Amino acid sequence: MADPIHQFEIVNLFPLGKIGSTEIQFTNSALFMVVAVAVTGLLMLGTTSGRQLVPGRLQAMAEVTYEFVADMIRSTAGEEGMRFFPLVFSLFCFILFANVIGIVPYTFTVTSHIVVTASLALLVFFTVIVYGLYSHGLGFFRLFVPHGIPGYILPFVVLIEIVSFLSRPISHSVRLFANMLAGHITLKVFAGFVAGLGGALGLVGWVGGTLPLIMVIALTALELLVAFLQAYVFTLLACIYLSDALHPGH
């Protein structure tokens, strides 16, 4: 049976240059990040450059995606949150297409690597801090002082709020990384059962491999749903966190 972890291996494709003694490589991970960005750009620019009064399928998909993300921002951060629309929309589309592309056989799932999801989570985290301090100054720290807390337990609550705030990038990144990693490992294991039974037992094995094959098909459909849900959850949490930069202490 093939190693289910092998699919997450980073492979160097060609060198880009050197920084000191460190060689910079263009990897399969970088390739599929470029593919995800390219697909997003083609969908948004290609379908809206010749806008029609009655939209076609691709234009309708682009418009629905736009409205979906815009409604998500307005419902969590209010109308002021639309200033973060380019960031939130880019995050949603990148994660969604990276997840979906990774389901295709012989591709690579960039969101199954913690370094990628942590980078996206830290981008949101530092955006909240920088914008919050820029807009509110020291008033941003009201975020850590909830209203209506009795004074004798306030220091303890403030400490909990600070720890909770600092742990956001961890939970934000691990949730996406762990779900994509676990889903792809499960698919690989069940697909390995089908190939292993068929190769070892011949016709009887292929008959016995029918159930794992059905499971692979069902899990692939489930992974498509998970690909969308994880992009949605990551983006929704980003909107909630960005709302703190707009309304600290609310």
Secondary structure as GFF3:
##gff-version 3
##sequence-region A 1 250
A	DSSP	three_ten_helix	6	8	.	.	.	ID=ss1
A	DSSP	beta_strand	12	19	.	.	.	ID=ss2
A	DSSP	beta_strand	22	27	.	.	.	ID=ss3
A	DSSP	alpha_helix	28	41	.	.	.	ID=ss4
A	DSSP	pi_helix	42	46	.	.	.	ID=ss5
A	DSSP	alpha_helix	47	48	.	.	.	ID=ss6
A	DSSP	alpha_helix	57	77	.	.	.	ID=ss7
A	DSSP	three_ten_helix	79	84	.	.	.	ID=ss8
A	DSSP	alpha_helix	85	103	.	.	.	ID=ss9
A	DSSP	three_ten_helix	110	112	.	.	.	ID=ss10
A	DSSP	alpha_helix	114	136	.	.	.	ID=ss11
A	DSSP	three_ten_helix	137	144	.	.	.	ID=ss12
A	DSSP	alpha_helix	154	166	.	.	.	ID=ss13
A	DSSP	alpha_helix	168	208	.	.	.	ID=ss14
A	DSSP	alpha_helix	210	246	.	.	.	ID=ss15
###
